[in-house]
Amino acid sequence: MKKILINTNNIEYGPFNTVESTSYGYLCDGAEYHTHVTGTVTVSEVADDYETPSQKATYNECQKELRAEAYKEETDELFFQYQRGDITQQDWLDAVADIKQRYPYKV
């Protein structure tokens, strides 16, 4: 199970499995937790492989742009060659799969 913690002014509270912002502070693992320190409250990683949904979305958007550029440079011409019968469909599909492997999305 992935765990996250609340970090405020370099003081760590947690780890918690779930954290939701409320008008009074944070709801952590179902219990209300009030922050009594000044400054910005951020959610930090504990598990190395934990990423917030917004981090994943940003990463995936970047991968999408990299894929689009690679498709344009590497596979568009192959598609037309396939359409003309100059190469096999598999040649084109292999090139597309290679790009997807180089620039994977996170789920």
N, C-alpha and C positions, 0 to 999 in steps of 0.2 A: 504494500500500500504506500502511495506517495504521501509525504508529509510536508507541510509548509509551516512557517512560523511568522510571527509578527515581529518586526524590528523597528524600534523607535529610538532615535537618538543613541544608536549603538547599544541599546539594551534589547536582548532577545527574549521574547515570550513565546513559549510553545515547546515542542512542535505540536501542531494541530493537524488533523486530517482535513478539516474544512474551515474556511474563514469567510465570513460575509460581513460587509460594512453595514453598520446601522447608524441611526441618528445619535446614538449614545456612545459608540465605539465600535466594537466588533463582536459578532456572534461566532464563537469558536467551538467547534464540536458540540453545538447545541447550547452552550452556556454563554451568557452575556459577559463580555470582558470590556471593562471601561479603561480607556487609555488616559492617564493623568500626566502625560508629559507633553511638552510643546514640540512643535516641529512636524514635519511631514511623516505620516505613517505609511510604510510600504510593506508589501508582502514579499518575502524573500524565499529563495530556494533552500531546501534542506537536502532532498534527494538530488543527486547529480542529473538524473534524467527528467526531473520535473520541469515543465514549462507551462506558463499560464496560457489560456486560450488566445490572448492577444499576441503573445510572443510567437505562438504557432502560426497565427494568421499572418503576421508580418513576415515570418520565414517563408511561408507558402507563397505569399505574394511575390517575394523576391525570386523564388524558384520558378514561378510562373513566367516572370519576365525573362529569366535566363533561358528557360525552355523555348519561349517564343522566338528569341533571337537565334537560338541554335536550330530550331525548325526552319527558320527562314534561310539561314546560311547553309544548312547541311541536308535537309530532307525535302524541301520544296522542289528542287530540281530533280531529285530522285523520284518523286511522285510523278512528275511529268514524263520522265523516262519510262517509268512503269506503265503509265497510260499509253505511251507510244509502243510499248512492247520491247523496249531496249533492255530492260532489266526485269527480274521477277518481282512479284508482289512481296515475296519474303525478303528480298534485298532492302526494299523500302521500309518494311515493317521492322526489320532488324535495326536499321538506323534510327527509327523512332524509339524503339525499346532502349537503345543505347543512351539516347538523350534523357529518357525518363529515369534511367538508372543513375546517370550523372547528376541529375537535379531532382531528387526524390521529394515528395511531399510528406509532411508529418501529419498523422491522424490523431 
